[in-house]
Amino acid sequence: MNEISTFEKLTQLLDAYSHEHGARPQKILIGYKAYYHLMGNSNFATEVTDSALNPNKRRYKKIKIKVTKDDYQLELE
């Protein structure tokens, strides 16, 4: 069985949220371990690191990222 990557889960969440609410979310809540796995994806890592010099103000697809203490949290607000 093929396991879905964290990046694919995030992409699916963003698509579902946009389709359901008709707008982009304001914030992405990402657990620190999930963030580590996402940074392994070159597309995500490039966009996030190029979005801001300050790691606390980084964005993905122009959506704020908040890294949380939960291991694998992946939620949208």
C-alpha positions as protocol buffer text, in pm:
chain_id: "A"
residue {
  index: 1
  type: MET
  ca { x: 0 y: 0 z: 0 }
}
residue {
  index: 2
  type: ASN
  ca { x: 129 y: 343 z: -95 }
}
residue {
  index: 3
  type: GLU
  ca { x: 148 y: 596 z: 186 }
}
residue {
  index: 4
  type: ILE
  ca { x: 54 y: 956 z: 108 }
}
residue {
  index: 5
  type: SER
  ca { x: 337 y: 1201 z: 170 }
}
residue {
  index: 6
  type: THR
  ca { x: 295 y: 1500 z: 401 }
}
residue {
  index: 7
  type: PHE
  ca { x: 329 y: 1733 z: 102 }
}
residue {
  index: 8
  type: GLU
  ca { x: 46 y: 1554 z: -81 }
}
residue {
  index: 9
  type: LYS
  ca { x: -172 y: 1572 z: 233 }
}
residue {
  index: 10
  type: LEU
  ca { x: -110 y: 1947 z: 256 }
}
residue {
  index: 11
  type: THR
  ca { x: -193 y: 1993 z: -111 }
}
residue {
  index: 12
  type: GLN
  ca { x: -517 y: 1796 z: -70 }
}
residue {
  index: 13
  type: LEU
  ca { x: -612 y: 1997 z: 240 }
}
residue {
  index: 14
  type: LEU
  ca { x: -554 y: 2327 z: 60 }
}
residue {
  index: 15
  type: ASP
  ca { x: -757 y: 2214 z: -243 }
}
residue {
  index: 16
  type: ALA
  ca { x: -1044 y: 2086 z: -27 }
}
residue {
  index: 17
  type: TYR
  ca { x: -1050 y: 2403 z: 186 }
}
residue {
  index: 18
  type: SER
  ca { x: -1052 y: 2629 z: -121 }
}
residue {
  index: 19
  type: HIS
  ca { x: -1329 y: 2425 z: -283 }
}
residue {
  index: 20
  type: GLU
  ca { x: -1540 y: 2413 z: 34 }
}
residue {
  index: 21
  type: HIS
  ca { x: -1500 y: 2774 z: 149 }
}
residue {
  index: 22
  type: GLY
  ca { x: -1439 y: 2947 z: -182 }
}
residue {
  index: 23
  type: ALA
  ca { x: -1126 y: 3117 z: -47 }
}
residue {
  index: 24
  type: ARG
  ca { x: -776 y: 3039 z: 71 }
}
residue {
  index: 25
  type: PRO
  ca { x: -714 y: 2973 z: 441 }
}
residue {
  index: 26
  type: GLN
  ca { x: -554 y: 3244 z: 654 }
}
residue {
  index: 27
  type: LYS
  ca { x: -302 y: 3018 z: 830 }
}
residue {
  index: 28
  type: ILE
  ca { x: -148 y: 2671 z: 804 }
}
residue {
  index: 29
  type: LEU
  ca { x: -77 y: 2501 z: 1137 }
}
residue {
  index: 30
  type: ILE
  ca { x: 205 y: 2251 z: 1092 }
}
residue {
  index: 31
  type: GLY
  ca { x: 353 y: 2027 z: 1361 }
}
residue {
  index: 32
  type: TYR
  ca { x: 731 y: 2046 z: 1389 }
}
residue {
  index: 33
  type: LYS
  ca { x: 785 y: 1688 z: 1263 }
}
residue {
  index: 34
  type: ALA
  ca { x: 547 y: 1742 z: 970 }
}
residue {
  index: 35
  type: TYR
  ca { x: 735 y: 2066 z: 892 }
}
residue {
  index: 36
  type: TYR
  ca { x: 1062 y: 1870 z: 886 }
}
residue {
  index: 37
  type: HIS
  ca { x: 914 y: 1625 z: 632 }
}
residue {
  index: 38
  type: LEU
  ca { x: 769 y: 1909 z: 424 }
}
residue {
  index: 39
  type: MET
  ca { x: 1108 y: 2080 z: 409 }
}
residue {
  index: 40
  type: GLY
  ca { x: 1237 y: 1761 z: 244 }
}
residue {
  index: 41
  type: ASN
  ca { x: 1019 y: 1846 z: -56 }
}
residue {
  index: 42
  type: SER
  ca { x: 1217 y: 2082 z: -282 }
}
residue {
  index: 43
  type: ASN
  ca { x: 909 y: 2273 z: -407 }
}
residue {
  index: 44
  type: PHE
  ca { x: 783 y: 2345 z: -56 }
}
residue {
  index: 45
  type: ALA
  ca { x: 1129 y: 2425 z: 84 }
}
residue {
  index: 46
  type: THR
  ca { x: 1216 y: 2668 z: -196 }
}
residue {
  index: 47
  type: GLU
  ca { x: 890 y: 2859 z: -171 }
}
residue {
  index: 48
  type: VAL
  ca { x: 896 y: 2878 z: 209 }
}
residue {
  index: 49
  type: THR
  ca { x: 1260 y: 2984 z: 244 }
}
residue {
  index: 50
  type: ASP
  ca { x: 1227 y: 3244 z: -31 }
}
residue {
  index: 51
  type: SER
  ca { x: 912 y: 3394 z: 125 }
}
residue {
  index: 52
  type: ALA
  ca { x: 1088 y: 3578 z: 410 }
}
residue {
  index: 53
  type: LEU
  ca { x: 1421 y: 3619 z: 582 }
}
residue {
  index: 54
  type: ASN
  ca { x: 1262 y: 3578 z: 925 }
}
residue {
  index: 55
  type: PRO
  ca { x: 1159 y: 3211 z: 987 }
}
residue {
  index: 56
  type: ASN
  ca { x: 861 y: 3331 z: 1195 }
}
residue {
  index: 57
  type: LYS
  ca { x: 709 y: 3512 z: 896 }
}
residue {
  index: 58
  type: ARG
  ca { x: 737 y: 3246 z: 630 }
}
residue {
  index: 59
  type: ARG
  ca { x: 455 y: 3159 z: 394 }
}
residue {
  index: 60
  type: TYR
  ca { x: 350 y: 2887 z: 153 }
}
residue {
  index: 61
  type: LYS
  ca { x: 135 y: 2992 z: -143 }
}
residue {
  index: 62
  type: LYS
  ca { x: 99 y: 3331 z: 33 }
}
residue {
  index: 63
  type: ILE
  ca { x: -54 y: 3166 z: 341 }
}
residue {
  index: 64
  type: LYS
  ca { x: 108 y: 3219 z: 682 }
}
residue {
  index: 65
  type: ILE
  ca { x: 277 y: 2917 z: 838 }
}
residue {
  index: 66
  type: LYS
  ca { x: 264 y: 2852 z: 1212 }
}
residue {
  index: 67
  type: VAL
  ca { x: 485 y: 2567 z: 1337 }
}
residue {
  index: 68
  type: THR
  ca { x: 334 y: 2402 z: 1646 }
}
residue {
  index: 69
  type: LYS
  ca { x: 456 y: 2170 z: 1921 }
}
residue {
  index: 70
  type: ASP
  ca { x: 231 y: 1885 z: 1804 }
}
residue {
  index: 71
  type: ASP
  ca { x: 427 y: 1621 z: 1615 }
}
residue {
  index: 72
  type: TYR
  ca { x: 234 y: 1580 z: 1292 }
}
residue {
  index: 73
  type: GLN
  ca { x: -39 y: 1843 z: 1312 }
}
residue {
  index: 74
  type: LEU
  ca { x: -161 y: 1963 z: 973 }
}
residue {
  index: 75
  type: GLU
  ca { x: -459 y: 2200 z: 995 }
}
residue {
  index: 76
  type: LEU
  ca { x: -592 y: 2507 z: 819 }
}
residue {
  index: 77
  type: GLU
  ca { x: -754 y: 2814 z: 973 }
}
